[in-house]
């Protein structure tokens, strides 16, 4: 599930790319007993640099690479450098191909065998954002769609991480995806299994009750859209992504006073869109037989997937 930043951002004695870590740490006992072979399946929750930085090590070794089929061109080779933010951060763009575009609700299979993982397409943070539900472990992995603001890390560091809606994000999609995830969790928990679902988010939040976190994020998002969360500070584009957004008017950090559970960084234009109720909305992009996006609608007309 994602591959981190890769070797270029790693330091210290531990292996800094995920594939090497798996082989030398997780599979260490197997390796000690003799040569072993394994095949990898990589699921990309979205294509930002800190999630795909180690992916080419798996791809070069023949891994199955899965990504959202909502808008295949967004993560296509011609758009990846810009949309992954690799170019903005001065990081070489990983070279790989997506071998399977996931459809909404699809059960992920490898060589005909179910992996017990269900894909949920959740555009918003980016068009290619998705969530994965591990049916056996009862864990919902949501990538960077949402997470709590603060995490106290095991090595003593305290991380403050606002939810981020980048330039490629879409607020209406984000809200719809939150509602979708919450409905999914509530339906699953009302089913035969009595085990509650835990959520695993990017950056700060793991092993937390999924329904509780998603409900709280949804309430925060509603209050944010209604103007109930104050602007804490403007952020020049280079503070969100180097060289990133000066032409778009920059970003703002919205955060309640004190120690709130959530905060958000989003383009400054959101102030105008919320005030004028002109939030662009998109409908789910379907994927054809050859993995090509067909079309999606917008409140202000219809346009092809890019």
LOVO-842802 format. One line per 2 residues: number of its first residue (from 1); their letters; for each residue x, y, z of C-alpha. Coordinates in steps of 0.5 Angstrom, whole numbers, plus 2048, in hexadecimal, padded with zeros to 3 digits. Example, Ala and Ser with C-alpha at 12.3 -4.5 7.8 and 13.67 -1.06 7.14 Angstrom:
2
1 = AS = 819,7F7,810; 81B,7FE,80E
//
This chain:
306
1 = XX = 800,800,800; 804,806,7FD
3 = XX = 80C,806,7FD; 80E,80C,801
5 = XX = 813,811,7FF; 818,80C,7FC
7 = XX = 820,80C,7FD; 821,814,7FB
9 = XX = 81E,816,802; 820,811,807
11 = XX = 826,811,80C; 828,80D,811
13 = XX = 82A,806,812; 823,803,810
15 = XX = 822,801,809; 81F,807,806
17 = XX = 81B,804,800; 815,800,802
19 = XX = 817,7FA,7FE; 81E,7F9,801
21 = XX = 81B,7FA,808; 816,7F4,806
23 = XX = 81B,7F0,804; 820,7F1,809
25 = XX = 81C,7F2,80F; 815,7EF,80E
27 = XX = 817,7E9,80A; 81E,7E8,80E
29 = XX = 81C,7E1,811; 81A,7DF,80A
31 = XX = 820,7E1,807; 825,7DE,80C
33 = XX = 822,7D7,80A; 823,7D8,803
35 = XX = 822,7DB,7FD; 81A,7DD,7FC
37 = XX = 816,7E0,7F7; 810,7E5,7F8
39 = XX = 80C,7E9,7F3; 809,7F0,7F6
41 = XX = 803,7F4,7F5; 803,7FB,7F6
43 = XX = 7FD,7FF,7F7; 7FD,807,7F6
45 = XX = 7F9,80B,7FA; 7FB,811,7F6
47 = XX = 801,813,7F2; 804,818,7F6
49 = XX = 80B,818,7F7; 80B,815,7FE
51 = XX = 807,80F,7FC; 80A,80D,7F6
53 = XX = 812,80F,7F7; 814,807,7F8
55 = XX = 80F,804,7F3; 814,804,7ED
57 = XX = 818,7FF,7F1; 812,7FA,7F1
59 = XX = 810,7FB,7EA; 817,7FA,7E8
61 = XX = 816,7F3,7EB; 80F,7F1,7E8
63 = XX = 80A,7F4,7ED; 803,7F5,7EB
65 = XX = 802,7FC,7EC; 7FB,7FE,7EE
67 = XX = 7F8,805,7EE; 7F1,809,7ED
69 = XX = 7ED,808,7E7; 7E9,80F,7E8
71 = XX = 7EE,813,7E3; 7F3,80F,7E0
73 = XX = 7F7,814,7DD; 7F8,818,7E3
75 = XX = 7FD,813,7E5; 7FF,812,7DE
77 = XX = 807,812,7DC; 806,819,7D9
79 = XX = 803,81C,7DF; 806,819,7E5
81 = XX = 80C,81D,7E6; 807,823,7E7
83 = XX = 801,820,7EA; 806,81C,7EF
85 = XX = 809,822,7F1; 810,81F,7F0
87 = XX = 812,825,7EB; 810,82A,7F0
89 = XX = 814,826,7F6; 81A,825,7F1
91 = XX = 819,81E,7F1; 81A,819,7EB
93 = XX = 814,816,7E9; 813,80F,7EA
95 = XX = 813,80B,7E4; 80D,806,7E4
97 = XX = 807,803,7E1; 800,802,7E4
99 = XX = 7FF,7FB,7E2; 7F8,7FB,7E5
101 = XX = 7F3,801,7E6; 7EE,7FF,7EB
103 = XX = 7E6,800,7EB; 7E2,802,7F1
105 = XX = 7E0,7FD,7F5; 7E5,7F8,7F2
107 = XX = 7E8,7F2,7F5; 7EF,7F2,7F4
109 = XX = 7F2,7EB,7F1; 7F9,7E9,7F0
111 = XX = 7F9,7E3,7EB; 7F2,7E1,7EC
113 = XX = 7F3,7E1,7F4; 7EF,7E6,7F8
115 = XX = 7F3,7EA,7FC; 7ED,7EC,801
117 = XX = 7EE,7F4,7FF; 7E8,7F8,7FC
119 = XX = 7EA,7FE,7F8; 7E6,805,7FA
121 = XX = 7E7,80B,7F5; 7E7,811,7F9
123 = XX = 7E9,817,7F5; 7EA,81E,7F8
125 = XX = 7F1,81E,7FB; 7F3,81C,7F4
127 = XX = 7EF,819,7EE; 7F2,813,7EF
129 = XX = 7F1,812,7F7; 7EF,80B,7F9
131 = XX = 7EE,808,7FF; 7EF,800,801
133 = XX = 7EB,7FC,805; 7EE,7F6,808
135 = XX = 7E8,7F1,80A; 7EC,7EC,80E
137 = XX = 7F0,7F1,812; 7EA,7F6,812
139 = XX = 7EE,7FC,811; 7EC,802,80C
141 = XX = 7F2,805,809; 7F1,80C,806
143 = XX = 7F7,80F,804; 7F7,817,805
145 = XX = 7F0,818,804; 7F0,819,80C
147 = XX = 7F4,819,812; 7F4,81C,819
149 = XX = 7F8,822,81A; 7FD,820,81F
151 = XX = 801,819,820; 806,818,825
153 = XX = 80B,813,822; 80E,80D,825
155 = XX = 815,811,825; 813,817,829
157 = XX = 811,81C,823; 80A,81F,823
159 = XX = 808,820,81C; 803,825,81A
161 = XX = 7FF,824,813; 7FA,827,810
163 = XX = 7F5,824,80B; 7F7,827,804
165 = XX = 7F3,828,7FE; 7F8,829,7F9
167 = XX = 7F7,82D,7F2; 7F5,827,7EF
169 = XX = 7F0,825,7F5; 7E9,826,7F4
171 = XX = 7E4,828,7FA; 7DE,825,7F8
173 = XX = 7E1,81F,7F6; 7E5,81F,7FD
175 = XX = 7DE,820,801; 7DB,81A,7FD
177 = XX = 7E0,816,7FE; 7E0,817,806
179 = XX = 7D8,815,805; 7DA,80F,801
181 = XX = 7DF,80D,806; 7DB,80E,80C
183 = XX = 7D5,80A,809; 7D9,804,807
185 = XX = 7DC,804,80E; 7D5,804,811
187 = XX = 7D2,7FF,80D; 7D8,7FA,80E
189 = XX = 7D7,7FB,816; 7D0,7FA,815
191 = XX = 7D1,7F3,812; 7D2,7EC,814
193 = XX = 7D9,7EE,817; 7D9,7F1,81E
195 = XX = 7E0,7F4,81E; 7E1,7FB,81D
197 = XX = 7E5,7FE,817; 7EB,802,818
199 = XX = 7EE,807,814; 7F5,808,811
201 = XX = 7F7,80F,80E; 7FD,812,80B
203 = XX = 802,816,810; 7FE,816,817
205 = XX = 7F9,811,818; 7F8,80A,819
207 = XX = 7F5,805,81D; 7EF,809,81E
209 = XX = 7E8,808,81E; 7E6,809,817
211 = XX = 7DF,80C,818; 7E1,810,81D
213 = XX = 7E6,813,819; 7E2,814,813
215 = XX = 7DC,817,816; 7E1,81C,81A
217 = XX = 7E4,81E,813; 7DE,81F,810
219 = XX = 7DB,823,815; 7E1,827,814
221 = XX = 7E1,828,80D; 7DA,82A,80D
223 = XX = 7DC,830,812; 7E2,832,80E
225 = XX = 7DD,832,808; 7D8,837,80C
227 = XX = 7DE,83B,80E; 7DE,839,815
229 = XX = 7E6,837,815; 7EA,83E,815
231 = XX = 7F0,83F,811; 7F6,83E,815
233 = XX = 7FB,840,810; 7FD,841,809
235 = XX = 802,83D,806; 806,83E,7FF
237 = XX = 806,839,7FA; 80D,837,7FB
239 = XX = 80B,835,803; 806,830,800
241 = XX = 80A,82E,7FA; 811,831,7F8
243 = XX = 80F,836,7F2; 808,833,7F3
245 = XX = 802,838,7F3; 804,840,7F2
247 = XX = 800,840,7EC; 7FA,83D,7EF
249 = XX = 7FA,842,7F5; 7FD,83E,7FA
251 = XX = 7FA,839,800; 7F7,83B,806
253 = XX = 7F7,837,80D; 7F1,837,810
255 = XX = 7F1,835,818; 7ED,836,81E
257 = XX = 7F1,839,824; 7F4,834,829
259 = XX = 7F5,82D,827; 7F0,82B,822
261 = XX = 7EF,824,820; 7EF,826,819
263 = XX = 7F2,82C,814; 7F2,82D,80D
265 = XX = 7F7,830,807; 7F3,831,801
267 = XX = 7F4,836,7FB; 7F2,83D,7FD
269 = XX = 7EC,83D,7F8; 7E8,839,7FC
271 = XX = 7E6,83F,800; 7E3,842,7FA
273 = XX = 7E0,83B,7F7; 7DD,83A,7FE
275 = XX = 7DA,841,7FF; 7D7,841,7F8
277 = XX = 7D5,83A,7F8; 7D9,838,7F2
279 = XX = 7DC,832,7F4; 7DE,82E,7EE
281 = XX = 7DB,827,7EE; 7DD,821,7EA
283 = XX = 7DA,81A,7E9; 7DD,813,7EA
285 = XX = 7E1,812,7E3; 7E0,80B,7E1
287 = XX = 7E6,807,7DE; 7E5,803,7D7
289 = XX = 7E7,7FC,7D5; 7EE,7FF,7D4
291 = XX = 7EF,803,7DA; 7ED,809,7D7
293 = XX = 7E9,80F,7DA; 7E3,810,7D6
295 = XX = 7E0,816,7D9; 7DD,81A,7DF
297 = XX = 7D9,820,7E0; 7D9,826,7E4
299 = XX = 7D4,82B,7E6; 7D6,830,7E1
301 = XX = 7D6,82B,7DB; 7DA,825,7D9
303 = XX = 7E1,824,7D7; 7E5,81E,7D6
305 = XX = 7EA,81B,7DB; 7F1,81E,7DB
//
